[in-house]
């Protein structure tokens, strides 16, 4: 894409030079905001090339101002990305920290709703017999 932009800019500049070369007649300019002031006779080529240069300078200023907004948005998104990475890391570490906190604890008893769905004994039945072996194996592995 940058190639197309530079190629079109080069074509405009070449056309401006050719146009200026065909218009070498001297002219005087009247500046509208300064009354009764006429410039010394200038070549049309100089006027055309100055107009092209001024247009390109104005275009560069507008493009720079537009890029400031894009840079601000990029910095904002980078900051948000960094914050989300910190949050994600803390959430990943929370699971590891929770495992370390539960090392010495026994497995929680089965809840009655999950027990019925899984076919496990209810809380009033002998749940320790079902989970006791699992807890013993889990604690011995660590």
N, C-alpha and C positions, 0 to 999 in steps of 0.2 A: 504494500500500500504506500509506503514511503517513496518508492520509486516512481509511482504514478504522480504523486504530489510534486516531487522535485522536477519531473519531466514537464508537467504542466506549467510550473513556475518558470522553467527555462524557456518554454515556448512563448510565454507572455513577455519575458524580458527580451527575447530575440525580436518579437513583433514590435515592441516599443522602440528598440534601437532602429529597426528598419523604417518604422513610421517617422521617427525623428530625423533619419537621414533624408527622407523625401521632403521634409518640411524645414528647410534651413532659412526661410525668410525671417527677417527681424520683425519683432512686434513689441509693442509696449503694453504693459499690464496696468490696469486700474484696479486698485484694491478697494472693495466696496466700503469697508469700515473706516477708511482714512480718506476724507474728502479732499479733492483737488490734489491728489498725489498720483503721479504716473511714474512707472519705472523707466529706467534707461532702456533703450532698445535691446531686446534679448532675442536670441534665436529660438524658433519654435521647438527645435530639438532639445534645447536646455529646459524649456518649460515642460515638455512632455516627459523627459527623463526625471525631472524633479517631482512631477506629479506621480509617476510610477514609484519612485523611491519613497515619497511621502505615504502613498497607499500601502506599500509593503511594510513600512515602519508602523503604521496604524494597525495593520493586520497582526503584526508581531506583538504589539502591546495588548490587543484584545485576546489573542491566543494565550499570552502569558497570564492574564487575569483569569481566564477560564481554567488554566492548568492549576492555579492556586486552589480553586474549589475542588478539583479532582484530588490534589495532594492532601487537602484537609480530610476528604472522605476516606482516602486510603489510610491515613493515620488513625482515623476513628475506627475503621474496620480492623486494623492491626491491633489496636488497644482492646477492642471487643474480643477478638480472637485470642489474645493473650489471657484475658480474664476467663474466657470459657475453658481454655486449656488448664488454667490453675484450678478451676472448679472441677473439671473432669478428673484431674489428678487427685484432688482431695477426695472425691467420691470413690475413686478406685482404692485409695489408701484406707478409706473408712471401712471397706469390707475386710481388708487385711487386719486393721486394728481391731475390728469386732471379733475376728477369729482368735486373735491373741487374748482378748478379754474373756472369751468363752472357753479357753483351754481347760481350766479346772472344773468348769460347770458341767453338770450332767445334761443330757438331751431334754428338751422341754417335753412335757407330757402331751399326748395326742389330744387334739380338740375333738369335741363330740361331733361336730359337723364333718370334719375330715375323717374321723374314725368310721362313721357310718358309710361314707362313700368308698373308702378304701377297704372296708371289711375288717377293720381293726376293732379290738374290744373297746367298749366305752370306758369312761373314766372310773365308773363305779366297779367295773370288772378289774381283773388283775393286769393292768397295763404295765406294771413294773417287770413282769415276766417277759413280755414281748420286747420292751425297749432295753431291758437290763443287759442283755447279751450285746446289743449294738453299742451301747454306751461303754461297756467294758472293752470291746474291740477298739473303738474309736480312741479311748484314753490310752490304751496300751500302744497304739501306733505312734503316738506323739512322744 
